[in-house]
Amino acid sequence: MNARRMIQLAIVGSGALLILGVAVRAQDEPPVDPRILAYDKGPATIDVSKYPANIQADYKVFAVKCKKCHTLARPINCELALDSEWEAYLKRMMRKSGTFISPDDGKKIYEFLAYDTRIRKKALYDKKVKESGGTATPGV
């Protein structure tokens, strides 16, 4: 077999392995709940220009880290509001993402999400605090 043919077979073989790997990974991942996918259809950015400087900096970490795995629209538009909800969500994302989100980054993302919820989703936040008996436990 000549060298050119060996190279062609190697390229075809590696392409087949790549396709197989993607197919296996897709089968391993559970389908995303359509209700969650609906959050992706909303705005994917937030105007944070009036937020405190530290929260603006936390937003930048959020924007870089979170879009590695899903749209930013998902957490921006979701119905999570309480600190405990954000804490649980963020811890799950940190476990799923491997090393994408460090504990320090996780704290910054949490601080942004908690602050943003109290400002931009105030009615939802207040409603959930009332429904939970007035507790909004700080987290992460």
C-alpha positions in Angstrom: 0.0 0.0 0.0 1.4 3.4 -0.9 1.8 6.3 1.5 -0.9 8.4 -0.2 -3.5 5.6 0.3 -2.4 5.1 3.9 -3.0 8.8 4.5 -6.4 8.7 2.9 -7.4 5.7 5.0 -6.1 7.5 8.2 -8.2 10.6 7.4 -11.3 8.6 6.7 -10.8 6.5 9.8 -10.3 9.5 12.1 -13.4 11.2 10.6 -15.5 8.1 11.3 -14.2 8.0 14.9 -15.1 11.6 15.3 -18.6 11.0 14.0 -19.0 7.9 16.2 -17.8 9.9 19.3 -20.3 12.7 18.6 -23.1 10.1 18.2 -22.2 8.3 21.4 -21.9 11.6 23.4 -25.3 12.7 22.0 -26.9 9.4 23.2 -25.3 9.8 26.7 -26.8 13.3 27.2 -30.5 13.3 28.3 -32.8 15.4 26.1 -33.4 18.9 27.4 -36.9 19.6 28.8 -38.8 21.7 26.2 -39.8 24.1 29.0 -36.1 24.8 29.6 -35.4 25.2 25.9 -38.2 27.9 25.9 -35.9 30.1 28.0 -33.4 30.1 25.2 -35.8 32.1 23.0 -35.7 35.2 25.2 -33.0 38.0 25.4 -29.5 36.7 25.5 -27.9 39.8 27.1 -28.7 42.2 29.9 -27.8 45.9 30.1 -25.8 46.0 33.3 -24.4 49.5 32.8 -26.3 50.8 35.9 -25.3 47.9 38.1 -22.4 48.4 40.6 -18.9 47.9 39.1 -18.3 44.6 41.0 -21.6 43.2 39.6 -20.7 44.4 36.1 -17.4 42.5 36.5 -19.2 39.4 37.7 -21.5 39.6 34.7 -18.5 39.4 32.4 -17.4 36.2 34.2 -21.0 34.9 33.8 -21.1 35.7 30.1 -17.8 34.0 29.3 -18.2 30.9 31.5 -21.9 30.1 31.1 -22.1 30.3 27.3 -19.6 27.5 27.0 -22.4 25.0 27.7 -25.7 26.8 26.8 -27.1 30.1 25.7 -27.0 33.0 28.1 -30.7 33.4 27.4 -31.3 30.3 29.5 -30.3 31.6 32.9 -31.3 35.2 32.0 -34.9 34.2 31.2 -35.5 31.2 33.6 -37.8 31.3 36.5 -35.1 30.8 39.2 -35.2 33.6 41.7 -34.3 32.6 45.2 -30.7 32.4 46.4 -31.1 28.7 47.2 -32.4 28.1 43.6 -29.4 29.9 42.1 -27.1 28.0 44.4 -28.4 24.6 43.4 -28.4 25.5 39.7 -24.9 26.8 39.8 -23.5 23.9 41.8 -25.0 21.6 39.2 -23.5 23.6 36.4 -20.1 23.5 38.1 -20.3 19.7 38.4 -21.3 19.4 34.7 -18.8 21.8 33.3 -15.8 20.1 34.8 -13.1 22.7 35.2 -14.8 25.5 33.2 -16.2 27.1 36.4 -13.8 27.4 39.3 -15.1 28.0 42.9 -14.0 31.6 42.6 -15.8 32.0 39.2 -18.9 30.2 40.7 -19.1 32.8 43.5 -18.9 35.7 41.0 -21.6 34.1 38.8 -23.7 33.5 41.9 -23.3 37.1 43.1 -24.3 38.4 39.6 -27.4 36.1 39.3 -28.6 36.9 42.8 -28.2 40.6 42.4 -29.7 40.6 38.9 -32.7 38.7 40.1 -33.4 41.2 42.9 -33.3 44.1 40.3 -34.6 42.8 37.0 -36.9 40.0 38.3 -38.0 41.8 41.5 -41.7 40.8 41.2 -40.8 37.1 40.7 -38.2 37.3 43.5 -40.7 38.9 46.0 -43.4 36.4 45.0 -41.1 33.4 45.6 -39.8 34.8 48.9 -43.4 35.2 50.1 -44.3 31.7 48.9 -41.3 30.2 50.7 -42.3 31.8 54.0 -40.0 34.8 53.8 -36.7 32.9 53.5 -34.2 33.5 50.7 -31.1 31.8 51.9 -27.8 33.2 50.6 -25.6 30.6 49.0 -22.4 29.5 47.3 
